[in-house]
Amino acid sequence: MRSSNQPNYLEDEISALLDKYGPLTGGQITSYIGDAPHILVWKTCMTARQLGTFNCARYYLRYDITREDQIRLSPSVLRDFLSFTLVYPRGQKALAVEQSARLANKHRMISLKKLKFARQTLLAMTPEIQKAMSDYACCFIAGDISYFLAHEEPRENAQLGVSVKGSDIDIIVVHANDLMPDIVAEAERQLLAYKFRAMKDPNIGQEIDFLFKPVSKMFSQFSYADIHQKIACKILYESFFLYGRLDLYENLLTEMEFSGTVKKIEADFDKALTGRKETIAKILALNEFDPGNLDPEIQSLFYFSQERLEFQ
């Protein structure tokens, strides 16, 4: 294995790859190089004078229990580099502009595909349950899909031991307080059955997560007091409407605005953005480092988060 303190060697190797193949994503570059630490490849691409980058990501707030202040931006610096950053030689800027547009459109189309599947999931319920959802509930979707950042990189679902296609699909159903519990239970049962069918079918391979809650609980979460409430509010803040009562959905958004929660979410975003900028500056300022023994702050913002707190 080459030493992590050979940036010129790595810079030459990356340049040779780009001369041969043209503009590449960070993920493609790391797959070709193989044994170089991802953080060193990222730093080399960001600082090499003869290389340029285009980025097609959007950024959104994420709550991470592995961090002391619990906030970060998603995608992580590494995921941003691997999936949404195109690296190119300075002489190929025109080609890079074209390919970056295609890369952005690729993730947009994947996101729209998953959005369509989310609607199909709700329409797979029986007519009786569909009518109840239409009359008494609103259904919405959030996560990377709502920012057109969904991906289809294969990953394993630990529960079933099957491979699924990239981003999961989070569906939230907020229903009237007086909706009969047996109707809610039946809707959950039908969605759960559809979820397992979708994951087991290799032609579909989509993972669906869903949550039902009454309006009263959603309203109480606007207090934005603990991490569960913050996640619930952030999901509504970034959501796309899917099905049901549009007036109920718009009322939730209005109440979240009036409660001051939107300002709190946006303030947390600004704080997380500052933390990300400071971490990037720290990495770029390092002359020599051991990628396996980095400052915890750098570790937590550069790499993927390995823990997830379920939404409520």
C-alpha positions in Angstrom: 0.0 0.0 0.0 1.2 3.5 -0.8 1.9 5.9 2.0 -0.9 8.5 2.8 1.8 11.1 2.6 2.4 10.9 -1.2 -0.1 13.5 -2.5 1.9 14.2 -5.7 1.9 10.5 -6.5 -1.8 10.3 -6.0 -2.4 13.5 -7.9 -0.6 12.1 -10.9 -2.5 8.8 -10.7 -5.9 10.6 -10.6 -4.9 12.9 -13.5 -3.9 9.9 -15.6 -7.3 8.3 -14.9 -9.2 11.4 -15.9 -7.0 11.8 -19.1 -8.0 8.2 -20.0 -11.7 8.2 -19.0 -12.7 11.8 -18.9 -14.6 13.4 -16.0 -15.4 10.9 -13.2 -17.4 10.9 -9.9 -15.5 10.6 -6.7 -16.9 7.1 -6.3 -15.5 6.1 -9.7 -12.1 7.5 -8.9 -11.9 5.6 -5.6 -13.0 2.4 -7.3 -10.2 2.7 -9.8 -7.5 3.6 -7.2 -8.7 1.1 -4.6 -6.2 1.2 -1.8 -5.9 5.0 -1.1 -7.9 6.3 1.9 -11.0 8.1 0.7 -10.2 11.2 2.7 -6.9 11.5 1.0 -8.4 11.0 -2.5 -11.0 13.7 -1.6 -8.4 16.2 -0.5 -6.2 15.6 -3.5 -9.1 16.2 -5.9 -10.1 19.4 -4.0 -6.6 20.9 -4.0 -4.9 19.8 -7.2 -4.3 22.8 -9.4 -4.9 20.9 -12.7 -8.2 19.4 -11.5 -11.7 21.0 -11.2 -14.9 19.8 -9.6 -18.6 20.2 -10.3 -21.1 19.4 -7.6 -24.9 18.6 -8.1 -25.9 18.0 -4.4 -28.4 19.8 -2.3 -27.9 19.8 1.4 -30.4 19.2 4.2 -30.3 18.9 8.0 -29.8 15.6 9.7 -30.0 14.8 13.4 -27.2 12.4 14.4 -27.1 10.9 17.9 -23.4 10.1 17.4 -22.6 13.9 17.5 -22.5 16.0 20.7 -24.7 18.8 19.2 -26.7 16.2 17.3 -26.8 18.1 14.0 -25.0 17.7 10.7 -25.7 18.2 7.0 -26.5 15.4 4.7 -25.1 14.1 2.4 -21.9 13.8 4.4 -18.7 15.2 2.9 -17.7 11.7 1.7 -21.1 10.8 0.3 -21.2 14.2 -1.4 -17.8 13.4 -3.0 -18.6 9.8 -4.0 -22.0 10.3 -5.5 -22.6 14.0 -6.4 -19.1 15.4 -7.3 -17.6 15.2 -10.7 -13.8 15.6 -11.0 -12.3 16.7 -14.3 -9.0 17.9 -15.8 -9.0 21.7 -16.4 -9.0 21.2 -20.1 -12.3 19.2 -20.1 -14.5 21.8 -18.4 -17.1 21.8 -21.2 -17.4 18.0 -21.1 -17.6 18.2 -17.3 -20.5 20.7 -17.4 -22.4 18.4 -19.7 -21.8 15.3 -17.5 -22.6 17.1 -14.3 -26.0 18.0 -15.7 -26.5 14.4 -16.6 -25.4 13.3 -13.1 -27.9 15.7 -11.5 -30.7 14.5 -13.8 -29.8 10.9 -13.0 -30.5 11.4 -9.3 -33.6 13.5 -10.1 -35.0 10.6 -12.2 -34.2 8.1 -9.5 -36.0 10.3 -6.9 -39.0 10.7 -9.1 -39.1 6.9 -9.6 -39.1 6.4 -5.9 -41.7 9.1 -5.4 -44.0 7.3 -7.9 -43.4 4.0 -6.1 -44.4 5.7 -2.8 -47.8 6.7 -4.4 -48.2 3.2 -5.8 -47.7 1.8 -2.3 -50.6 3.9 -0.9 -52.8 3.1 -3.9 -52.2 -0.6 -3.3 -54.3 -0.4 -0.1 -57.9 -1.6 -0.4 -60.5 1.0 -1.6 -62.0 1.2 1.9 -58.7 2.2 3.5 -57.8 4.5 0.6 -61.1 6.4 1.2 -60.4 6.7 4.9 -56.9 8.1 4.1 -58.4 10.4 1.6 -61.0 11.7 4.0 -59.2 11.8 7.3 -55.4 11.9 6.7 -52.5 13.4 4.7 -49.6 11.3 3.5 -46.2 12.8 2.7 -42.6 11.8 1.9 -39.3 13.1 3.0 -35.5 12.4 3.1 -33.1 12.5 0.2 -36.0 11.8 -2.3 -37.5 15.2 -1.5 -34.2 16.9 -2.4 -33.8 14.8 -5.7 -30.7 13.1 -4.2 -32.0 9.5 -4.1 -29.6 6.8 -5.3 -29.8 3.1 -6.2 -26.6 1.8 -4.8 -27.4 -1.8 -3.7 -27.4 -2.3 0.1 -28.5 -5.1 2.3 -31.6 -5.1 4.5 -30.5 -6.7 7.7 -33.9 -7.8 8.7 -34.6 -9.9 5.7 -31.1 -10.4 4.4 -32.0 -9.2 0.9 -30.5 -6.5 -1.3 -32.5 -3.3 -1.9 -32.0 -0.5 -4.3 -30.4 2.4 -2.5 -32.4 5.1 -0.7 -35.3 3.9 1.5 -38.8 5.5 1.1 -40.1 7.2 4.3 -43.9 7.7 4.3 -45.5 9.6 7.1 -49.3 9.6 7.6 -50.8 12.2 9.9 -54.5 11.4 10.5 -57.5 13.0 12.3 -57.5 12.5 16.0 -60.9 10.7 15.8 -60.0 8.3 13.1 -61.0 4.8 14.3 -58.0 2.8 15.7 -59.0 -0.3 13.8 -58.8 1.6 10.5 -55.3 2.8 11.3 -54.3 -0.7 12.3 -55.6 -2.2 9.1 -53.8 0.5 7.0 -50.5 -0.3 8.9 -51.1 -4.0 8.3 -51.6 -3.5 4.5 -48.6 -1.3 4.2 -46.4 -3.7 6.1 -47.4 -6.6 3.9 -46.7 -4.5 0.8 -43.3 -3.4 2.3 -42.1 -7.1 2.6 -43.4 -8.0 -0.9 -41.5 -5.0 -2.4 -38.2 -5.9 -0.6 -38.4 -9.6 -1.4 -39.2 -9.1 -5.1 -35.8 -8.7 -6.9 -37.6 -6.8 -9.7 -38.7 -4.2 -7.2 -36.1 -4.1 -4.4 -37.5 -1.0 -2.7 -37.5 -0.5 1.0 -40.5 1.4 2.5 -40.7 2.8 6.0 -43.9 4.3 7.3 -45.4 5.9 10.4 -48.9 6.8 11.4 -49.7 9.5 14.0 -52.6 11.7 15.0 -52.7 15.4 14.3 -52.4 16.1 18.0 -49.1 14.4 18.2 -47.7 16.2 15.2 -48.8 19.5 16.8 -47.1 18.6 20.1 -43.9 17.9 18.2 -43.7 21.6 17.1 -42.2 22.4 20.5 -38.9 21.1 19.0 -37.7 20.1 22.4 -36.0 16.7 22.0 -34.3 14.9 19.1 -37.5 12.9 18.3 -39.5 16.1 18.0 -36.8 17.8 15.9 -36.7 14.8 13.5 -40.5 14.9 13.1 -40.5 18.6 12.4 -37.6 18.4 10.0 -39.3 15.6 8.0 -42.5 17.8 7.6 -40.3 20.8 6.7 -38.7 19.0 3.8 -41.6 16.9 2.7 -43.5 16.3 -0.5 -47.3 15.8 -0.4 -48.3 12.3 -1.6 -52.0 11.6 -0.9 -55.0 12.4 1.1 -56.2 15.8 2.4 -54.2 18.6 1.0 -55.9 21.1 3.4 -54.7 19.1 6.4 -51.2 19.0 5.0 -51.1 22.8 4.4 -52.5 23.4 7.8 -49.6 21.4 9.4 -47.1 23.5 7.4 -48.9 26.7 8.5 -48.9 25.8 12.1 -45.3 24.8 12.0 -44.5 28.2 10.6 -46.6 30.1 13.2 -45.1 28.1 16.1 -41.6 29.3 15.2 -40.3 25.8 14.5 -39.3 26.7 10.9 -37.0 29.4 12.2 -35.4 26.9 14.6 -34.9 24.3 11.8 -33.3 26.9 9.6 -31.1 28.1 12.5 -29.9 24.5 13.0 -29.2 24.3 9.3 -27.0 27.4 9.5 -25.1 26.0 12.5 -24.6 22.6 10.8 -23.3 24.4 7.6 -20.8 26.4 9.7 -19.6 23.1 11.3 -19.2 21.5 7.9 -17.2 24.5 6.5 -14.9 24.5 9.5 -14.3 20.7 9.2 -13.5 21.0 5.5 -11.0 23.8 6.3 -9.4 21.7 9.0 -8.9 18.8 6.6 -7.5 21.0 3.8 -5.1 22.6 6.3 -3.6 19.3 7.4 -0.2 18.6 5.8 0.2 15.0 7.0 -2.3 12.9 8.9 -3.3 9.3 9.6 -6.7 8.8 8.1 -7.5 6.2 10.8 -6.7 8.5 13.7 -8.5 11.8 12.9 -10.1 14.3 15.2 -13.5 13.0 16.2 -15.2 16.1 14.7 -13.6 15.5 11.4 -14.6 11.8 11.5 -18.2 12.6 12.3 -18.7 15.1 9.5 -16.6 13.5 6.8 -17.7 9.9 6.9 -21.2 8.4 6.8 -23.1 8.2 10.0 -23.5 4.6 11.0 -26.5 5.1 13.4 -30.0 6.1 12.6 -32.7 7.2 15.1 -36.1 6.1 13.9 -38.6 8.9 13.3 -41.7 9.2 15.5 
